[in-house]
Amino acid sequence: MHDGPLTGLRVIDASTILAGPLCCQILGDFGADVIKVEHPVAGDSMRGHGHAKDGVPLWWKEISRNKRTIGLKLSTPEGAELLRRLATTADVLVENFRPGTLERWGISPEQLWELNPGLVIVRISGFGQQGPYAHRPGFGTLAEAMSGFAHLTGDADGPPTLPAFGLADSICGIAASSATMVALWARTNNGGKGQIVDLSLLEPIMTAVGPGPTVYDQLGVIGHRHGNRSTNNAPRNTYRTKDGDWVAVSTSAQTIAERVLRLVGHPEVIDEPWFASGRERAARADLLDAYVGGWIAERTRDEVMRAFEEAGAAVAPVYNARDIVTDEHVQAAEMLVKVPDSDLGEVLMHNVMWRMSENPGRIRFTGRPLGADTDDLLVNELGCTPEAIAELRARQIVA
């Protein structure tokens, strides 16, 4: 692997499910040599998440792309020793075991630093390494609940609503990739010394939810659910078109709000004193939604999109997966790409997350079978004999 701005960086992905693996996917997309460590029998539970085709897990093909895979039972002395030896060759270790687990297995940060002082250790957990909740089981759903996200999501008279996808994990994984690069940059400026990155699932999504704690601290105000509306501006909602589709309208900018109301035939409200304030417009969302929603309901989605575009107003269709795949902009910008795969022939998946003019990332290969690179890594990198590997495999310590 000799392409991408992170070529030469080695990352051990000893994490499971989504946040840690997504962090390592991003690093691998930009050239890092990522070694995926999995339980030799169970593998990463991510292999069982989502849809499969002919027994082949589809999400796995994306989340584990650009990663070599080795099966190691880390809870055994032999498995822990092999990880320690791998760690001597690495720049980064990403793990998401419950706090104290690596220590119990004899592969604590301090023990790893004795062998490799420059190792950056990214520790992802539900609630962080310290504090009264540190040893609780941590999942994205719990973070979505405790962050304030669920409290603010859903209809005003409905229950708190959780996302239908791994929101907290995904936000955490993206944050972890950034944190990893910050720690690596710090390493270059402090004599090559590694450090721990302690990242919880809870904190990144708390940040994404917004300044609710600050508002409560300063004003005693607690936010509430408003459906698809915003407390900061209006009109802002989803609206159904004549042909049964949905569109989303945003008026975060004052000029856009004015263009929308002119378009839907109510320019008179623009001159009202309250219209100049986003929060004052939000207080009159019923009125503005009636104007905008009524106009949209009389037109097809294509007619609405064309009229908004001509008016310079902000609108977007509400897409499902088929709409995303067939969208002309998604295709032209190559937001999705087809990647050759030994099991499925070709797999359409998300492209690398951002473009770089001089050092672009790329998808070199899709997620691999459990233990596909075990022999190569143990023989060619750690000097194990085939006989020793066979004995460990028979005891289910490696796969």
N, C-alpha and C positions, 0 to 999 in steps of 0.2 A: 504494500500500500504506500505509494509514493506520490500522492496528490492531495491537495487541500492545504490550507494554512496551518492545520494542526498536525501535519505529517511529522513523525518523530515522537509524538506524544503517545504514551501508552496508558490506557485506562482499564482498570479491572472493575467490571460491573458485577458486584455481588449482591445486587438489590433484586427485588421481586415486584410483580404487578406493574405499576405504572410510573410513579414519580421518578424513581431512580433510573429505571430503564429509559424513560424519555430523555432525561438529562444526558445519559450516555449515548442515546441515538443521535442527539444533536451534535455532540462532540465527534462521534463517528462520521456523521455526514460531512464534517469539515476536515476529515483526514486522520483523526486519531485512530490508533490501533486499539480497538476495544475488545477485551476478552470477557465474554459472558460466563460467569461461574454459576452453575445450577446444581440443585440436588440431583444426584445421579439416577435416582428412581422417579421421584415426583416431578423433577424439572421445575421451572418457574410456573407458578399458577397462571401466569399470563397466557400460557399455551392453551388453557381451557376457557379463556374469556372470549365472548363474542361468537360470531358465526364461523363455521368451518365448511370447506368444500371437499367432499370425498375424504373426510377425516383430517384434512390439512387446515390448521387454524389460520384464518386470514389476518387477524390483527397482529399475530406474531410475525408475519412476514414483514410488516412495517416497523413495529417497535424494536425488533431485533436485527434490522438491516445493518450492514456494515460491522457486524460483530462476529468474531470467532467464538465458538462455544466449547466449554469443557464441563464435564460433570464431576463435582467434588463433594464429598460428604464432609462438611467443615466441622461437624460435631465430633469427628473421630480424630485422634492424634495424627494419623497419617494424612487425612484430608487437610487438617490445619497446617501441617508442616508443608504440604505442597502449596497452599495459599501463601504462606510466609515466603517460600522460595520465589513464587511468581511476583510477590510484592516487591522483592528486591530489584526487579526489572521495570517497575511501573513508576509513573508520575502521580497517578491518582487512583484511589480506591473509593468506590461508591457503595454504600451499604445501607440497608433499612431494616435491620433486625431490631427487635425491642432492646432498649438501652440495657447494657450489661451482658448481652449475649456473646459478643465477640470476646469480651473479657473472660467470660466463663469458659470459652473454648481455647483460651491461650493465644489469642491473636488480637490483643488490645492495641490501641494506638502506640502506647509506650513500647510494647514488644516489637511492633513493626518498625518503629523509628530506630530501634537499636540496629536493625538490619539496613534500613533505608531512611536516613534522617530527612530527606527531601520529599517524602511521600505526603501528598495532600489527601486527607481522609474526609470524605463528604458523608456525614451521618444524617440520614433522613429518617424522621420518626413522626408519630402522630402529634406529639406535644413537646418535642425537644428532649435533650439529654438530662436536663435538671428540672426540678419543680415537682409539686405534689401529683401531677398527672403523668409524669414521665414514663411510668411503667404500665400505664393503661394501654390496651390494644388501640391502635390508631388507624383509622380508615378515612378516606376522603369524605364519606357521608357525614362522619362526626364533625369534621372540619367545616363542611358546608353548613351544618347546623349551628355550630358555635361561633362562626365568623360573623354572623348577622345576615348571611346571604339568604338562608331559608326564610328568616323573619321578614325580609323585605321583598320576597318573591312570591307572586301569586295574586289572586284577586283580593280586593279589600275585605270582602266578607267570606273568603275561603281560607283554607289551612295554610300554614307555612309550606313552601314548595321546594323540593329538592330537584336538582338537574337530572336529566335522563342520561347523563354521561359523566365521565370522570373529571369534573371541573377542578376541584381542589388539587387532585393529583397532577393534572396537566399544568396548572399554574405553578405548582411547586417544582415540577420537573424543569420548566423553562427557567424559573428563578435559580434552580440548582446549577444549571449550566452556566449562568452568569456568575454565580458565587464561586464556581470552580475556577473560572478564568481570573476572577479577582484574586483568589488565593494563589494561583500560579504566577500572576504578575507580582504579588507580594514576595513570593519565593525568590524571584530574580533580584529583588532589592534588599533582601535580608540574609544574604550569604547562603542561599540555597536551602533554607530551613523550611520544612513542611509545617502544616498546622491542621487543626480540625475545623471543618465547616459544619456547624450545628444548625440544621434547618428542619423546622417542623412543617407538617402539612397545614397547620392552622394559620401561621403568620402571613404567608404570601396571599392567601385568599382574603384574610382580614384587610390587607392593604388594598386589594382589588375592590372590595366592597365600598371603600371610601372613608370619609372623615367622620363617620358616626360617633366614635368615642370622643373626638374633639368637640363636636357639636353638643354632645351630652355634657361634657365637662364644662363648657362655657355657657351653655344656654339651658341645660336640663331638658333638651328636646330629644325624644326618641322617635326614630323614623317608623313608618308603617307601610303596609303593602298598598300599592296603588294599581295593581294589574300592569298593563303596558304603559301606563302614564308615568310622567316624570314630575317631581315637585319643583323642578328648575325651569321648565319651559313647556309650552303648549302652542299649537297642537303637536303631540307626540304620542303615536299609538299605532296599532295595526288596524287596517281597514279592509273590508271585504269588497271585492269588485263585482261587477255585474255578472261575470262568467264564473264566479265562485272561487276565484283565487284571492290571495291576500297580499297586501303591500304594507310596508312600514314607512312612516313619514317622521322626519326629525326636523325641528326648527331651533336648534341650539343657537344659531346666529339670528340676530334681529332682522337682517335683510332677507334671510330665507323665510322667516315667518311672514314678512310682508308680501313676498312673492307668492306664497301659498294662498294667502287669503285673497289676493287679487285674482289668482287663477281660479279659485272656486266661487268667485262672484260676490265676495263680501269685502270690498275695499273700504267700506265705511268704518269697520272696526279698527282699522289701522290708525285712525285719527283719535281714537279713545285714549285718554291719558294712561290707562292701565296697560295698554298694548305694548308700551315701550319697555316693560319689565317682564322678564321671563317668568319670575315667580308670580307676578300678578296675572299673567296669561294662564299659568298653571291653575290658579284659583278659579278660572273660568273655563276649565277644560270641557265641561259638559256642552257649553255653547259652541266652542271652537270645534270639538269633535263632531257635533251635529252638522256644522257647516261643511267640514272636510269630508266626513264619512258619507253624508248625503250626496255630495258631488261625485265621490268615487264610486258609490253604489250604482250610479247610473251609467257607468262606463266599464268597458272590458279592461283587463290588466294592460294589454298592449296600448290601448288608448290613454290610460292613466300614465304609463311610463313615458309615452311620447310627449304628452302635454306637460308633464313636470320637467322633462329634459329641455323642452323648448322655453319654458319659463325660468330655467335656471334654479329650480327648487330641488330639494333633497328627498329622494324616494328610492326604495329598493324593494324588489319582489321578495316574498318569503319563500325560500327555497327548501326543497327536500333533496335527498341525495341525487336523484336523477337530474334535477334542475342544475345542481352544481356541476355534475359531470358534463352536461351538454352546454353550459354557458360559454358564450364566445370569448368573454374576457378571461375566464378561468383557463380556457384552452390556449388563447394567444399568449398569456403571461406564464404558461407552463406551471401553473399552481399544482397540477396533478401530472404525473408522468407514469409511463408504462415501463416496468422493470422486468427483465428476463428472470424466470424462476424455474428451478429444476423440477419442482412438483406440479406447478400449474401452467407452465409455459410462459405466461406473461401476467403481471399483476399491476393494476392501476393503483397508485398510492399518492399520498401527499409528497410534494417535492420538498427539498431542503427549505427551511423556514424563511430564509432571507437570501437575497442575491448580493454578491460581492463582485465588483468589477475586475479586480486583479487576482483574487484568490477564491474562486467559487468552490462551494462544496458540491458533492454529487453522491448518488447512491451507487455503490459498487456492486453490492449483492444483497439479496433479501435474507430474512431470518432463516437460520439453519437448523437442522435436526439436533436434538439433544446429544451432546458429546461428539459432534461431528469433527471437532478439532482437538480432541483430547490426546490422541496418540501423537499428533504432530507437535503439540505444545510440550508434552511430557518428554518425548524423545529428543526433539531437536532443540528445545530451549532449556530443559531442566536436566537432560542427560539420563533420564530413566531408561532402563532396559525393557524390551518387550515382555520379558518374563515377569519383571516386577509389576508392570502395568496389568498383565493378565491376572496376576495374583490379587491385585487390588480390585480389579473388575469383578472377579469371582466373589469377593466379599462385599460388593456393591459400595465400595468407597469411591470409585471413579466410574464414569460411564463413557 
